[in-house]
Amino acid sequence: MTARSGGFGAKRTVTRLDVARAVMLGSGALVPHTYRLAFFLDVPADDNAVFVESVVNSPSGNLMPTAGLYFNPQDACDRMTVAIAVVKVLGLSRWLSP
């Protein structure tokens, strides 16, 4: 997640689906898939649905908040959002606020 300059690159982007997959695979915090109808209208019931469901229903809370029935998996997600999701899933959120 470093920019070519070696900096953090907080404004560089990846897709929300990429972040959901990386955070859930990296943390090992997958929520068992319930095989119900997709919660979000824009997330197909394929292999990626478990990552979206896990990132939204994580024991650490919703790591990638969204409103309504759309997760917007192909929308951009900046690195600051990724960093916050990782801190939350690792249980280190006490460091986010004073």
N, C-alpha and C positions, 0 to 999 in steps of 0.2 A: 504494500500500500504506500510505497514511497514514490514521489515524483522523480523524474530523471535528475533533478537538481539535488536529490537526497533529502528534500524537505517533506513534510507531511502531506501537503497538497490538499488541504481541507475542502477545496471547491471542485476537485476532480470528481467525476461521477461514474457509477456503475448502475445496473438496473436493480430495482427492488427485489426481483426474483433472485438475482445473483447474490445479493446480500442475505436474503432469507436462507438460501442454500449454504452459503459459507458460514454464517453464524451458527446454524443448527448442526452442521457437520463438524465444525470446529469445536463446539462445546459439548457435543454428544448429548444434547438435551432434546432429542426428538420426542414429541408427544405422540403416543400411538395413534395411528390413523384410524378413524372411526368408520370409514367407508360409507359415510352418509353422503347425501347430495352436497355438492360444493357449497361452502358458506359464501364464497364470493362469486359473483356472476361472471367475472372475467378470468377466473382461474379454472382451467379445464381439469377434469378428474383424471389426471395422469400422474406420473411419478413425481412431479413438482408440487402437487397439492399437499403432500405431507410436510414439505418445508414451509409452505405458507401457513398451514394450520398450526404447525409447531411454533413459528415465530410469533403468531398472534395469540396462541394459548399457552405460552411458556409459563412454567411455574414462577418465573421472575416477572410475570406480567406481560402485557402486549409490548413487544420490543420494537415494533414498527407500526405505530398507530395510523389508522385510516378511518375515514368516516363512511358510513353507509355500506352498500353491498359490493363495492369495488375495491380490490387490493391494488390495482394498477401495477401489475408485475413488470411491465416494460418501461415504466416511468423511471427517470433518473433518481438516484439516491446519492447524496454527497457523502464524503468520507467522515464528516462530523457525525452524521446520523449512524453510520457504521460503528464508529467508536463508541457512541452512547449505547447502542444495542449490545456490543460486546461487553462493555462494563456492566450493564444490567444482567446479562445472562450469566456472567461469572460471579454475580452476587456482590459486586464491588460498588453498587450504586450509592452507598453511604458517602463515597468520595465525590459525588456529583454536586452535592449541595452543602453549604456551610453548616 
